[in-house]
């Protein structure tokens, strides 16, 4: 019998002890994902380079074994203000703190120390790929007339695949997203100027490193390099001057709000963002547009952006 690619189950849970299975269940830890790809045995092949009196390949030994897992989830709140979204553990394992205010909000902000890790279990058919000690990065994408998405890239320590019956996933914690449009996305401002936006991304751009040494094997996040990219209708420089702001290295706030009902409002804020040099114009439907990039800079530290769900 073949293994059908569509028969996939993905679970994820924050680890209590690094690299140790925290006991995942389909009822509590299932992830509603799309576009899943896995590199199940990344690493290197160390040649033995033996001396022989004949030509031929050299035997090699696998080393530095780790796993890469990429997938997307839809960007939507939990449906209840103050309740963390089902994808919350993933963002925590991308170097973010999660702060809950009961019945009010859930807020994610970057951290430098004590970054959590996540344990994955991913089935293709009956083949289980477990991934321990995983950390990663994320990119939030909101394109006009599209579904808001989070693209995840994780790296974790290798566990030998096994044939285990797949968990039965419960996915009701994942709520339907709202299309990014004028009605559902009520605010996008840069330097307090409202702009007509075509697309927007916030890339956490984490530096994720497998560190394989004697006495310790782990995957670490060693830096955050958050960048904002967006395309908007060009406006007179008397209203917003990205050229002058880039030249003066002036930091300005960026704010985007998506959603209009409690429990489903996503507010992204980068209070001290700096324009990179604008690259020019593009035109769509005869209208001039700017493709612009900004660096989300820290002010006092660990405050370069916040993602609030209310």
N, C-alpha and C positions, 0 to 999 in steps of 0.2 A: 504493500500500500504506500502511495506517495504521502509526503507531508504537505498539507495544504497551507500556503502562506497566510491566507486570511484567518486561520485559526490561531490567533495571538491573544495572550493575556499578559498584562503588565501590572506588577505590584511594586509599591515603593513605601518605605517606612524609615523614619529617622532612627539611627542607631543609638542605643544607650551606651554601648561599649564599642569603640572603633573596630570595624572589621568583623563584628559578631552578629549573627542572625538575630534580629529582635523579634522574631516570630510574626511573620506576615500572614494576613488572611485576605481572602477575596472579598469578604464582607466589609472590611475596614480599610483596606490599603490599595484597592484597585485604582488604576489610572486610566482615564478615558483619553487615549492618545491617537495620533494619526501620523502617517509618514515615518514609521519606525524603521530604523536601520541599526544594525549591530555589527561591530568588528569583534568577534568573540575571542580572538587570541592574538591581540597586538603584542608587539615586543620585538625581539631581535633573534637571529640565528647565529650563534657563535661557532665558527668553523674550528674544527680540531686541528687542521693544518698538519696532518701526519706526513712523515717522510715515507714515500713508497717508491719502488723501482718501476712503477708503471703509471700511465696516465689514468685519470678518472676523477669523478667527484669526490670531495672530502665529506665525511660525515659532520653533522652539526648538532648543536645542543640548543633547544629553546631557552631563552633568557628574558628577563625584564617583562614577564607576562602580566598583561593588564587588558581590560575590556573597554571599548568605546561604545556608547549608546546614545543615539540621537533620535529625537521625536518632537512632535508638536502637540500642544494642548490649546484648547480654546480659552480665551481670556474672558472670564465672567466671574462675578462674585458668588458667594455661597447662597444668596437669596435671603439671608438674614443678617442684618447689621450686627457686627460684633462677633460673628462666627467665621472662623478661618475658612478659606476656600479649600477644596480638595487638593489643589495643586500647591498648597502652602508648603508642605515638606520639601518640595523640589526647590523652591526659592530659598528656603533656609539652607539647603545644601549647596546653594550658589553664593553663599557669603552674605546672607541677609538675616537681620534680626526680625522677629515677629512679635509685635506688641498688640495685645487685644484689650479693648475697652468694651466691657459688657454692653450689649444692645446698642452699641454706637459705631465702633470702627475696628478694623484690623489694618495695621500699618507695617510696611516692610521698609527697612533702611539698611544700607551697607554696614558691615562690620569688618574689623581687621583681625581681631583675636577670637579664639574659641569658636571657629567656624564648624558647624555641624556637618555630619556625613549621613548618607542615606544608603540603605540596602535595597537592591532591586532583585526581583525575580521576574524573568521574562520567558514565557513559553512560546515556542513555535510548534504547533501540534502537541505532542507529548514530551518534547525535548525542552528541558529546563536549563536556562542560562542564569545562574545566580551571579550577582555582581556585588561585591562587598566593599565597604569603605569608599563609596563613590562621592565625588564632588564635581562641580561643573560650572557652566555659565549659561546665560539665557539672553534671548533677544525678544523684546516686545515689539510687535508690528501691528499698526492700525492703518489700514488702507481704505480710502473712501469706497463705499459700496462693497466692502469685503468683511469677512469675519475677523474680529481681533484675535490675534494668535500670540502664543509664547513658543518660541523655538528653543529647545533644550539640547545641550551637548554635555554629556557626562563621561567621566572616566573613573573606573574602579578597579579593584584588585581581582585577579582571575580566580574563578572556581571551576573545577572540571564539570562540564555539562553532564546531565544525567537524564534518564527517562523516568519522569514522575508525572502522575496524573495532574493535569492543569487545575489550578484553583478556579472556582466559580466566582466571577467578579460581580460585585454590586456597584453600580455606577451612578446611582441616583444622587450622589453628592455633587456631581458635575451638572451645572445648570446651563440652559440654552443661552448662547451668547446673543448679543444685539448687533445687528449690522452697523458698521461705522457710516453714519450719514448725518445730515444736518439736524434731524430730529433727535437722534440718539447720542450725538456727540456735541454737546451744547457749547463747549469752550475750547479754543486753542489760542493761546496768547504767547508772544515773545516780547519781552520788555514791556509788558502790559498792553501790547498792541494786538488786537484781534486779527487773525489771519485766516485766509481761505486755504485750507490744507488739502492736499491730494493724498499724501502718504506720510507716515511717521514711523520711526523705529528708535528704540532705546536699546543699545547693545551693552550689556554689562561688561563684555570683553575681559572676563577674568583670565588671569594667567594660571592655568591648571597644569600641575607637574606631577608625574609619577616619580616617586623617590624610593628607589630600590637599593637599600644598603644592608649590610650585615647588622643584625640587631633591630632593624626597623624597616618595614615596607609600608608605604602609605601613598595616598594621592593628596596633594596640598594645593590650596589656592594661595598664590604668592603675591598677587597684585590685582587691583581693580583698575580698569582703564575705560570707564563708561563714555560712550559717544552717542550723541543724538544726530540723526539724519532725517531730514524732512524735505518735502517739496510743497511749495505754497505759491499762490499767485503773487507776482512781484508787485510792490507798491512803491510810490515815490519815496526817495531817500529822506525827504522831509518828514515822513511818517515813521519809517524804520530804515536805518542805514546800516546794513550788515557790513559794508565795506569800511566805513569809519569805525564801527565797533570792533571789527577784527583788527584794524590797524592800531587802534588804541589799547587793544587787549582788555577791553571793558567787559566785565561780567554782568549778565542780565538774567532775570528769571524766565523760565519756560514752564508753562502750565498747560495740561491737557486733561479734560474731563470727558469721560465716556459713560453713558448710562444716566437714567433720570429717576429711577425708583429705588427706594431704600433696600439695601442688601445687594444691589446690582450697580452701584455707582463706583467707578474706578477713577481715581484722581492721581495723576502723575505730576510731580513737581520736581524741577531741577533749579534751585534758587540762585545758583552762581554758575551759570553756563557761559562759555566763551566761544564766540564765533571763530571758526577756522576760515581761511581765505576763501571767499566765494569763487566758484569755478566758471561762472557764466550764467547764461539763460538757457531755457528750453521753452518750446511753445507747444501748447495743446489746444486744439480747436481755435487756433488763432490768438490765443491769450498767452502773454509772457508769464513764465513761471521761473522761480528760483529753486534749484536744488542746493540745499544748504546743509552744512555740518557744524556741529558744536561739541565742545568738550564739556562734560558735566564735571565741574571742579569742586573739590571739597573746600569748605570755608574754615571751620574749626576742626574738621576731620569727621569722617563717617557721616557726612550730611550732604553728599553731592546729589542725591536724589531721594525721594520718598514715593512709595506707592501705597495709597490709602484706599481701602474699600469701606464704603459706608452705605 
